[in-house]
Amino acid sequence: MAMIYRNNFIVFALSFLISGILYVSHVLLPFMFGPIIGAIICVKIFKLEVKWPFWLSELGIVLLGVQIGTTFTKNVIMDIKDNWLSIIVVSISILLIALVMALIFKKIARINTETAVLSVIPGALTQMLVMAEQDKRANLLVVSLTQTSRIIFVVVLVPFISYFFHDDSAHSAGKIAKILPLSQALNIWQMLIIAIAVFIVYLIMSILNVPTYQLLAPLIVLIVWNFSTGITFALDHWLLNIAQLIYMIRIGVQIAHLLSDLKGRLAIAITIQNIMLIFGALVMVYIIHFFDNNPINELFLGAAPGGLNQIVLVALATGADVAMITSYHIFRIFFIIFIIAPSINYFLKYRSKKNKD
């Protein structure tokens, strides 16, 4: 146990140091890439056994959820209401692109349809893995590896593509800059009320097994807070940086272990599929941009096939509308869970029954 504590301290210290170097060097997303680089060095070069505490990474996600929630003001909610059609179109379009990618992935990787479909659907990792376990024709290893390795491509490609278009959303950055930080906007009792409320909602949603409850719990609490009190704030920069650091170390450790499994034809197929999916999303939103008033950066981050946690970090760094982008992903998550997942499940059962006949 002492060895694990030592290794965790080393990975934290190295990640903090690398993040600091990247920060003073004005590198994009220093507290996102710093922990990833630090974790990979510790696991791959130093050969350390790193078991990053689950509660620490969960705390980081909850703090990110608080930051997301602070952006959901009354004006922003009205903007989201006015953009409901865009949210639906973008979400459905990226899922259709994913299904097209499944056909390409199937041919390159030489896998069956069941495995290909479950491997490419973005935004519902748990549901896809459960269905892969239930379907005997699906290759659970390929589905798991493809879905989990997508994070490598998301954290590398999405930030740089988004940064290329980030000037389009400068107006959002201006609005965020006027909001007071947490330490100046609230007193200790107000902070305590929010913390207790987040903890209670977090427990309830975790018991109910609500998707992405780590982000949704603080988001719901902060929406209620913003509407009931009118007191808006943003997390202090140092607190947001720490949240990114303690969460992204876990992601870095996962990536470090995944790098060993990406080999041969499957690695090539996964790489092509993920790159095409991300750039397919970019082309799709570029076309939609001609019929929509939203900036390309926000449309792209709303469509990007990555986890909400990582996409939000990119949105914060590029000054995009965090609340709007969150709405895209939350809609997609529940659309996948309640519409796409049951449809795929029905399709797989139909194919299985047809093959038996």
C-alpha angles and dihedrals in degrees: 000000000000088000091054091051090049093049092047090052091049093051091047094048093046092046091050091049094048091045089052092050091049090047096054088044089057092237116166114265097356095178091050100047095034095067091043092053092043093050093047091050092050095047101036105030105024090036092221122165102234120191103174111204111260093215091056094054090044089053089052091052092048091052089051087050089054090052090050091048093053089063093058099092125156092263092050092049089054090051090052091049089054091050100049093117092053091050092052095044094048093046095049092043094055090049091052089050088051091054090051088050088053090064091051092044090050093056097044097044093037094229133138126266094256093057093043095051095046090047099056106042105109126215105028108072097157095050093048092050092048091052091046089055092049096046111074093200094056119090104231093194093055093044092049094046094046095047096044096042090056087082090069091060094040095054092045105039106027097058093051094045090047092047089054089061098032096109089070090069099045089119090067092053089054092056093048093049092063094059117098119240120253094255092057101035101050138043123226094265093052090050089050093051091052092046093051092045092050091049093051095047090044091055093046094048092045090053090049089047093232112181115260091358089162088070100029096054096060090036092058092045092050093047089054089045094050093048096043101042106022088219108133127188143156130224115268111260093244091052092048090049091051090049090054092046098052092044099044093051087068090050090048092053090050091050091048091057093042092055089068092055098050102093141139127345094345091055090052091048093048091048094050093044095050095044091048091047092052095045090042087058089050093052091045095053091043088060093043089050089071089062098034133065095216118106117260091240092059093044091049095048089047090053100036111121097234141104116285090236094061095038091054091055090054091047091053092048094050097043094245125155100275095188093052093047091047089053091056092053097042090051090049093049093053092039089056093045098047102029114015100039095050090045092051090046090053091047093051092048090048091052092046092051091045092052091050091052 
